[in-house]
Amino acid sequence: MNQIASWWDGLELWVIGLPYIPQILLVMTVALPAAFAIACGFDKLLARVFALLGRDRAQTAAVATPRSAR
């Protein structure tokens, strides 16, 4: 675990040492795809959980018809 923490600290120091524009480009090229992949993974996971619970379809409320339309 210490090796992973040491590696991560080194990576952070390397990113911080970069000029601003390369920092932004690096973070955006890594963070945006990673966030998108995580969001897609959660979407699929929650879809499966809701399907198992029987909540995968929207509940439709009963529509009341006015008495004059009967």
C-alpha positions in Angstrom: 0.0 0.0 0.0 2.9 2.3 0.7 4.2 1.9 -2.8 0.8 2.8 -4.3 0.6 5.9 -2.1 4.2 6.9 -3.0 3.4 6.4 -6.8 0.2 8.5 -6.4 2.1 11.3 -4.6 4.7 11.3 -7.4 2.1 11.5 -10.0 0.4 14.5 -8.2 3.7 16.3 -7.9 4.4 15.7 -11.6 1.0 17.1 -12.6 1.4 20.1 -10.2 4.8 20.8 -11.7 3.3 21.2 -15.2 2.3 24.6 -16.6 -1.4 25.5 -16.4 -2.5 24.7 -19.9 -0.9 21.2 -20.0 -2.4 20.5 -16.6 -5.9 21.4 -17.9 -5.4 19.4 -21.1 -4.1 16.4 -19.1 -6.8 16.5 -16.5 -9.6 16.9 -19.2 -8.3 14.1 -21.4 -8.2 11.8 -18.4 -11.0 13.0 -16.1 -13.8 13.5 -18.7 -13.5 10.0 -20.2 -13.1 8.5 -16.7 -16.2 10.3 -15.4 -18.2 9.3 -18.4 -17.2 5.6 -18.0 -18.1 5.7 -14.3 -21.5 7.3 -15.0 -22.3 4.7 -17.7 -21.3 1.9 -15.3 -23.6 3.3 -12.6 -26.4 3.7 -15.1 -26.1 0.0 -16.2 -25.8 -1.2 -12.6 -28.8 0.8 -11.4 -30.8 -0.4 -14.4 -30.1 -4.0 -13.4 -31.0 -3.3 -9.8 -34.3 -1.6 -10.7 -35.1 -4.5 -13.1 -34.6 -7.0 -10.3 -36.8 -4.9 -8.0 -39.5 -4.6 -10.7 -39.1 -0.9 -10.9 -37.7 -0.7 -14.4 -40.8 0.9 -16.0 -42.3 4.2 -15.2 -45.5 4.1 -13.1 -48.4 5.8 -14.8 -51.0 7.5 -12.7 -54.6 6.8 -13.4 -56.1 9.7 -15.3 -59.4 11.0 -14.0 -62.0 11.8 -16.6 -64.3 14.7 -16.0 -68.0 13.8 -15.4 -69.1 15.8 -18.4 -67.0 13.6 -20.7 -68.7 10.3 -19.6 
